[in-house]
Amino acid sequence: MNVLKMAKKYYPVLWNIGRIKALVAAGKLTQEEYKEVTGEDYSE
């Protein structure tokens, strides 16, 4: 399972918004994928 699929599965039940932001900062998710998962625009 890739990171995007995991984020969609676990956010917000097991992963909070901080975890998703950390994945973007680490280059594991793009800002577009962040918006797809959370419904919000990415801001650091």
PQR file of N, CA, C, O and H, with PARSE charges and radii, in Angstrom:
ATOM      1  N   MET A   1       0.855  -1.171   0.000 -0.4000 1.5000
ATOM      2  CA  MET A   1       0.000   0.000   0.000 -0.0000 2.0000
ATOM      3  C   MET A   1       0.905   1.240   0.000  0.5500 1.7000
ATOM      4  O   MET A   1       1.861   1.323   0.772 -0.5500 1.4000
ATOM      5  N   ASN A   2       0.590   2.192  -0.872 -0.4000 1.5000
ATOM      6  CA  ASN A   2       1.419   3.398  -0.924 -0.0000 2.0000
ATOM      7  C   ASN A   2       0.965   4.417   0.131  0.5500 1.7000
ATOM      8  O   ASN A   2      -0.070   4.248   0.775 -0.5500 1.4000
ATOM      9  H   ASN A   2      -0.186   2.125  -1.499  0.4000 1.0000
ATOM     10  N   VAL A   3       1.755   5.463   0.288 -0.4000 1.5000
ATOM     11  CA  VAL A   3       1.511   6.455   1.338 -0.0000 2.0000
ATOM     12  C   VAL A   3       0.172   7.156   1.148  0.5500 1.7000
ATOM     13  O   VAL A   3      -0.545   7.383   2.123 -0.5500 1.4000
ATOM     14  H   VAL A   3       2.596   5.601  -0.235  0.4000 1.0000
ATOM     15  N   LEU A   4      -0.176   7.498  -0.077 -0.4000 1.5000
ATOM     16  CA  LEU A   4      -1.454   8.175  -0.321 -0.0000 2.0000
ATOM     17  C   LEU A   4      -2.623   7.291   0.106  0.5500 1.7000
ATOM     18  O   LEU A   4      -3.539   7.766   0.776 -0.5500 1.4000
ATOM     19  H   LEU A   4       0.407   7.313  -0.869  0.4000 1.0000
ATOM     20  N   LYS A   5      -2.605   6.038  -0.266 -0.4000 1.5000
ATOM     21  CA  LYS A   5      -3.694   5.135   0.121 -0.0000 2.0000
ATOM     22  C   LYS A   5      -3.769   4.984   1.635  0.5500 1.7000
ATOM     23  O   LYS A   5      -4.858   4.951   2.209 -0.5500 1.4000
ATOM     24  H   LYS A   5      -1.860   5.652  -0.810  0.4000 1.0000
ATOM     25  N   MET A   6      -2.605   4.892   2.279 -0.4000 1.5000
ATOM     26  CA  MET A   6      -2.584   4.778   3.743 -0.0000 2.0000
ATOM     27  C   MET A   6      -3.143   6.038   4.389  0.5500 1.7000
ATOM     28  O   MET A   6      -3.906   5.964   5.352 -0.5500 1.4000
ATOM     29  H   MET A   6      -1.721   4.918   1.812  0.4000 1.0000
ATOM     30  N   ALA A   7      -2.759   7.200   3.855 -0.4000 1.5000
ATOM     31  CA  ALA A   7      -3.255   8.459   4.414 -0.0000 2.0000
ATOM     32  C   ALA A   7      -4.773   8.540   4.296  0.5500 1.7000
ATOM     33  O   ALA A   7      -5.453   8.952   5.237 -0.5500 1.4000
ATOM     34  H   ALA A   7      -2.139   7.261   3.073  0.4000 1.0000
ATOM     35  N   LYS A   8      -5.297   8.149   3.150 -0.4000 1.5000
ATOM     36  CA  LYS A   8      -6.751   8.176   2.961 -0.0000 2.0000
ATOM     37  C   LYS A   8      -7.445   7.205   3.921  0.5500 1.7000
ATOM     38  O   LYS A   8      -8.533   7.488   4.421 -0.5500 1.4000
ATOM     39  H   LYS A   8      -4.745   7.815   2.386  0.4000 1.0000
ATOM     40  N   LYS A   9      -6.815   6.077   4.167 -0.4000 1.5000
ATOM     41  CA  LYS A   9      -7.416   5.071   5.036 -0.0000 2.0000
ATOM     42  C   LYS A   9      -7.370   5.479   6.511  0.5500 1.7000
ATOM     43  O   LYS A   9      -8.343   5.283   7.239 -0.5500 1.4000
ATOM     44  H   LYS A   9      -5.931   5.847   3.761  0.4000 1.0000
ATOM     45  N   TYR A  10      -6.249   6.044   6.948 -0.4000 1.5000
ATOM     46  CA  TYR A  10      -6.032   6.293   8.371 -0.0000 2.0000
ATOM     47  C   TYR A  10      -6.357   7.703   8.851  0.5500 1.7000
ATOM     48  O   TYR A  10      -6.508   7.912  10.055 -0.5500 1.4000
ATOM     49  H   TYR A  10      -5.459   6.203   6.356  0.4000 1.0000
ATOM     50  N   TYR A  11      -6.471   8.678   7.950 -0.4000 1.5000
ATOM     51  CA  TYR A  11      -6.815  10.036   8.373 -0.0000 2.0000
ATOM     52  C   TYR A  11      -8.315  10.177   8.434  0.5500 1.7000
ATOM     53  O   TYR A  11      -8.963   9.740   7.483 -0.5500 1.4000
ATOM     54  H   TYR A  11      -6.349   8.509   6.972  0.4000 1.0000
ATOM     55  N   PRO A  12      -8.915  10.721   9.416 -0.5600 1.5000
ATOM     56  CA  PRO A  12      -8.386  11.239  10.673  0.2800 2.0000
ATOM     57  C   PRO A  12      -8.471  10.257  11.836  0.5500 1.7000
ATOM     58  O   PRO A  12      -8.196  10.629  12.976 -0.5500 1.4000
ATOM     59  N   VAL A  13      -8.845   9.022  11.567 -0.4000 1.5000
ATOM     60  CA  VAL A  13      -9.060   8.055  12.646 -0.0000 2.0000
ATOM     61  C   VAL A  13      -7.767   7.755  13.413  0.5500 1.7000
ATOM     62  O   VAL A  13      -7.734   7.877  14.638 -0.5500 1.4000
ATOM     63  H   VAL A  13      -9.068   8.720  10.640  0.4000 1.0000
ATOM     64  N   LEU A  14      -6.715   7.369  12.710 -0.4000 1.5000
ATOM     65  CA  LEU A  14      -5.459   7.017  13.378 -0.0000 2.0000
ATOM     66  C   LEU A  14      -4.360   8.050  13.175  0.5500 1.7000
ATOM     67  O   LEU A  14      -3.472   8.182  14.017 -0.5500 1.4000
ATOM     68  H   LEU A  14      -6.742   7.270  11.716  0.4000 1.0000
ATOM     69  N   TRP A  15      -4.410   8.775  12.080 -0.4000 1.5000
ATOM     70  CA  TRP A  15      -3.398   9.801  11.785 -0.0000 2.0000
ATOM     71  C   TRP A  15      -4.042  11.169  11.891  0.5500 1.7000
ATOM     72  O   TRP A  15      -5.100  11.415  11.312 -0.5500 1.4000
ATOM     73  H   TRP A  15      -5.132   8.669  11.396  0.4000 1.0000
ATOM     74  N   ASN A  16      -3.390  12.067  12.644 -0.4000 1.5000
ATOM     75  CA  ASN A  16      -3.920  13.426  12.752 -0.0000 2.0000
ATOM     76  C   ASN A  16      -3.340  14.303  11.645  0.5500 1.7000
ATOM     77  O   ASN A  16      -2.527  13.851  10.838 -0.5500 1.4000
ATOM     78  H   ASN A  16      -2.531  11.867  13.114  0.4000 1.0000
ATOM     79  N   ILE A  17      -3.768  15.558  11.621 -0.4000 1.5000
ATOM     80  CA  ILE A  17      -3.348  16.484  10.580 -0.0000 2.0000
ATOM     81  C   ILE A  17      -1.838  16.722  10.628  0.5500 1.7000
ATOM     82  O   ILE A  17      -1.210  16.943   9.593 -0.5500 1.4000
ATOM     83  H   ILE A  17      -4.428  15.925  12.276  0.4000 1.0000
ATOM     84  N   GLY A  18      -1.257  16.675  11.825 -0.4000 1.5000
ATOM     85  CA  GLY A  18       0.187  16.849  11.964 -0.0000 2.0000
ATOM     86  C   GLY A  18       0.961  15.760  11.255  0.5500 1.7000
ATOM     87  O   GLY A  18       2.007  16.021  10.660 -0.5500 1.4000
ATOM     88  H   GLY A  18      -1.767  16.495  12.666  0.4000 1.0000
ATOM     89  N   ARG A  19       0.458  14.556  11.312 -0.4000 1.5000
ATOM     90  CA  ARG A  19       1.106  13.428  10.639 -0.0000 2.0000
ATOM     91  C   ARG A  19       1.059  13.613   9.119  0.5500 1.7000
ATOM     92  O   ARG A  19       2.042  13.334   8.432 -0.5500 1.4000
ATOM     93  H   ARG A  19      -0.392  14.344  11.795  0.4000 1.0000
ATOM     94  N   ILE A  20      -0.055  14.072   8.602 -0.4000 1.5000
ATOM     95  CA  ILE A  20      -0.183  14.292   7.167 -0.0000 2.0000
ATOM     96  C   ILE A  20       0.743  15.424   6.723  0.5500 1.7000
ATOM     97  O   ILE A  20       1.385  15.328   5.677 -0.5500 1.4000
ATOM     98  H   ILE A  20      -0.854  14.298   9.160  0.4000 1.0000
ATOM     99  N   LYS A  21       0.814  16.498   7.519 -0.4000 1.5000
ATOM    100  CA  LYS A  21       1.738  17.599   7.199 -0.0000 2.0000
ATOM    101  C   LYS A  21       3.181  17.122   7.219  0.5500 1.7000
ATOM    102  O   LYS A  21       3.979  17.547   6.383 -0.5500 1.4000
ATOM    103  H   LYS A  21       0.293  16.575   8.369  0.4000 1.0000
ATOM    104  N   ALA A  22       3.531  16.251   8.153 -0.4000 1.5000
ATOM    105  CA  ALA A  22       4.886  15.713   8.230 -0.0000 2.0000
ATOM    106  C   ALA A  22       5.217  14.889   6.988  0.5500 1.7000
ATOM    107  O   ALA A  22       6.357  14.901   6.524 -0.5500 1.4000
ATOM    108  H   ALA A  22       2.883  15.906   8.832  0.4000 1.0000
ATOM    109  N   LEU A  23       4.248  14.187   6.458 -0.4000 1.5000
ATOM    110  CA  LEU A  23       4.462  13.404   5.236 -0.0000 2.0000
ATOM    111  C   LEU A  23       4.719  14.314   4.042  0.5500 1.7000
ATOM    112  O   LEU A  23       5.526  13.985   3.172 -0.5500 1.4000
ATOM    113  H   LEU A  23       3.322  14.177   6.836  0.4000 1.0000
ATOM    114  N   VAL A  24       4.040  15.452   3.995 -0.4000 1.5000
ATOM    115  CA  VAL A  24       4.293  16.424   2.919 -0.0000 2.0000
ATOM    116  C   VAL A  24       5.690  17.011   3.084  0.5500 1.7000
ATOM    117  O   VAL A  24       6.437  17.120   2.111 -0.5500 1.4000
ATOM    118  H   VAL A  24       3.385  15.720   4.702  0.4000 1.0000
ATOM    119  N   ALA A  25       6.045  17.388   4.303 -0.4000 1.5000
ATOM    120  CA  ALA A  25       7.361  17.973   4.570 -0.0000 2.0000
ATOM    121  C   ALA A  25       8.490  16.995   4.233  0.5500 1.7000
ATOM    122  O   ALA A  25       9.571  17.409   3.814 -0.5500 1.4000
ATOM    123  H   ALA A  25       5.439  17.300   5.093  0.4000 1.0000
ATOM    124  N   ALA A  26       8.238  15.710   4.414 -0.4000 1.5000
ATOM    125  CA  ALA A  26       9.243  14.687   4.129 -0.0000 2.0000
ATOM    126  C   ALA A  26       9.275  14.288   2.651  0.5500 1.7000
ATOM    127  O   ALA A  26      10.119  13.496   2.232 -0.5500 1.4000
ATOM    128  H   ALA A  26       7.360  15.373   4.754  0.4000 1.0000
ATOM    129  N   GLY A  27       8.347  14.846   1.869 -0.4000 1.5000
ATOM    130  CA  GLY A  27       8.311  14.534   0.449 -0.0000 2.0000
ATOM    131  C   GLY A  27       7.602  13.237   0.109  0.5500 1.7000
ATOM    132  O   GLY A  27       7.718  12.732  -1.008 -0.5500 1.4000
ATOM    133  H   GLY A  27       7.662  15.489   2.210  0.4000 1.0000
ATOM    134  N   LYS A  28       6.869  12.700   1.067 -0.4000 1.5000
ATOM    135  CA  LYS A  28       6.141  11.441   0.837 -0.0000 2.0000
ATOM    136  C   LYS A  28       4.775  11.679   0.202  0.5500 1.7000
ATOM    137  O   LYS A  28       4.236  10.804  -0.476 -0.5500 1.4000
ATOM    138  H   LYS A  28       6.775  13.110   1.975  0.4000 1.0000
ATOM    139  N   LEU A  29       4.216  12.879   0.427 -0.4000 1.5000
ATOM    140  CA  LEU A  29       2.963  13.294  -0.201 -0.0000 2.0000
ATOM    141  C   LEU A  29       3.177  14.657  -0.840  0.5500 1.7000
ATOM    142  O   LEU A  29       3.985  15.456  -0.365 -0.5500 1.4000
ATOM    143  H   LEU A  29       4.654  13.589   0.977  0.4000 1.0000
ATOM    144  N   THR A  30       2.455  14.915  -1.911 -0.4000 1.5000
ATOM    145  CA  THR A  30       2.506  16.241  -2.525 -0.0000 2.0000
ATOM    146  C   THR A  30       1.458  17.131  -1.861  0.5500 1.7000
ATOM    147  O   THR A  30       0.600  16.651  -1.120 -0.5500 1.4000
ATOM    148  H   THR A  30       1.799  14.266  -2.296  0.4000 1.0000
ATOM    149  N   GLN A  31       1.538  18.422  -2.135 -0.4000 1.5000
ATOM    150  CA  GLN A  31       0.540  19.341  -1.605 -0.0000 2.0000
ATOM    151  C   GLN A  31      -0.840  19.046  -2.183  0.5500 1.7000
ATOM    152  O   GLN A  31      -1.854  19.231  -1.510 -0.5500 1.4000
ATOM    153  H   GLN A  31       2.235  18.812  -2.736  0.4000 1.0000
ATOM    154  N   GLU A  32      -0.874  18.591  -3.424 -0.4000 1.5000
ATOM    155  CA  GLU A  32      -2.150  18.223  -4.042 -0.0000 2.0000
ATOM    156  C   GLU A  32      -2.741  16.996  -3.356  0.5500 1.7000
ATOM    157  O   GLU A  32      -3.949  16.936  -3.127 -0.5500 1.4000
ATOM    158  H   GLU A  32      -0.051  18.441  -3.970  0.4000 1.0000
ATOM    159  N   GLU A  33      -1.899  16.020  -3.028 -0.4000 1.5000
ATOM    160  CA  GLU A  33      -2.372  14.823  -2.325 -0.0000 2.0000
ATOM    161  C   GLU A  33      -2.848  15.182  -0.920  0.5500 1.7000
ATOM    162  O   GLU A  33      -3.819  14.614  -0.419 -0.5500 1.4000
ATOM    163  H   GLU A  33      -0.918  16.069  -3.214  0.4000 1.0000
ATOM    164  N   TYR A  34      -2.161  16.124  -0.294 -0.4000 1.5000
ATOM    165  CA  TYR A  34      -2.579  16.615   1.023 -0.0000 2.0000
ATOM    166  C   TYR A  34      -4.013  17.138   0.950  0.5500 1.7000
ATOM    167  O   TYR A  34      -4.850  16.810   1.791 -0.5500 1.4000
ATOM    168  H   TYR A  34      -1.372  16.585  -0.701  0.4000 1.0000
ATOM    169  N   LYS A  35      -4.281  17.957  -0.068 -0.4000 1.5000
ATOM    170  CA  LYS A  35      -5.629  18.517  -0.227 -0.0000 2.0000
ATOM    171  C   LYS A  35      -6.646  17.412  -0.509  0.5500 1.7000
ATOM    172  O   LYS A  35      -7.777  17.462  -0.026 -0.5500 1.4000
ATOM    173  H   LYS A  35      -3.601  18.223  -0.751  0.4000 1.0000
ATOM    174  N   GLU A  36      -6.240  16.427  -1.286 -0.4000 1.5000
ATOM    175  CA  GLU A  36      -7.128  15.300  -1.603 -0.0000 2.0000
ATOM    176  C   GLU A  36      -7.510  14.537  -0.332  0.5500 1.7000
ATOM    177  O   GLU A  36      -8.658  14.120  -0.176 -0.5500 1.4000
ATOM    178  H   GLU A  36      -5.321  16.387  -1.679  0.4000 1.0000
ATOM    179  N   VAL A  37      -6.558  14.359   0.562 -0.4000 1.5000
ATOM    180  CA  VAL A  37      -6.787  13.599   1.800 -0.0000 2.0000
ATOM    181  C   VAL A  37      -7.572  14.427   2.809  0.5500 1.7000
ATOM    182  O   VAL A  37      -8.540  13.937   3.391 -0.5500 1.4000
ATOM    183  H   VAL A  37      -5.626  14.698   0.436  0.4000 1.0000
ATOM    184  N   THR A  38      -7.163  15.682   3.023 -0.4000 1.5000
ATOM    185  CA  THR A  38      -7.729  16.482   4.105 -0.0000 2.0000
ATOM    186  C   THR A  38      -8.847  17.415   3.673  0.5500 1.7000
ATOM    187  O   THR A  38      -9.678  17.806   4.492 -0.5500 1.4000
ATOM    188  H   THR A  38      -6.377  16.079   2.550  0.4000 1.0000
ATOM    189  N   GLY A  39      -8.878  17.775   2.400 -0.4000 1.5000
ATOM    190  CA  GLY A  39      -9.848  18.746   1.923 -0.0000 2.0000
ATOM    191  C   GLY A  39      -9.437  20.183   2.179  0.5500 1.7000
ATOM    192  O   GLY A  39     -10.215  21.106   1.939 -0.5500 1.4000
ATOM    193  H   GLY A  39      -8.203  17.458   1.734  0.4000 1.0000
ATOM    194  N   GLU A  40      -8.211  20.380   2.669 -0.4000 1.5000
ATOM    195  CA  GLU A  40      -7.706  21.717   2.979 -0.0000 2.0000
ATOM    196  C   GLU A  40      -6.463  21.998   2.141  0.5500 1.7000
ATOM    197  O   GLU A  40      -5.776  21.076   1.702 -0.5500 1.4000
ATOM    198  H   GLU A  40      -7.579  19.630   2.864  0.4000 1.0000
ATOM    199  N   ASP A  41      -6.180  23.293   1.923 -0.4000 1.5000
ATOM    200  CA  ASP A  41      -4.935  23.671   1.273 -0.0000 2.0000
ATOM    201  C   ASP A  41      -3.798  23.488   2.265  0.5500 1.7000
ATOM    202  O   ASP A  41      -3.970  23.698   3.465 -0.5500 1.4000
ATOM    203  H   ASP A  41      -6.738  24.043   2.279  0.4000 1.0000
ATOM    204  N   TYR A  42      -2.628  23.094   1.754 -0.4000 1.5000
ATOM    205  CA  TYR A  42      -1.464  22.867   2.609 -0.0000 2.0000
ATOM    206  C   TYR A  42      -0.833  24.188   3.017  0.5500 1.7000
ATOM    207  O   TYR A  42      -0.595  25.057   2.179 -0.5500 1.4000
ATOM    208  H   TYR A  42      -2.488  22.924   0.779  0.4000 1.0000
ATOM    209  N   SER A  43      -0.561  24.334   4.310 -0.4000 1.5000
ATOM    210  CA  SER A  43       0.210  25.461   4.831 -0.0000 2.0000
ATOM    211  C   SER A  43       1.092  24.909   5.938  0.5500 1.7000
ATOM    212  O   SER A  43       0.646  24.112   6.763 -0.5500 1.4000
ATOM    213  H   SER A  43      -0.754  23.627   4.992  0.4000 1.0000
ATOM    214  N   GLU A  44       2.314  25.328   5.950 -0.4000 1.5000
ATOM    215  CA  GLU A  44       3.285  24.795   6.920 -0.0000 2.0000
ATOM    216  C   GLU A  44       2.996  25.200   8.326  0.5500 1.7000
ATOM    217  O   GLU A  44       3.730  24.823   9.240 -0.5500 1.4000
ATOM    218  H   GLU A  44       2.676  25.976   5.279  0.4000 1.0000
TER
END
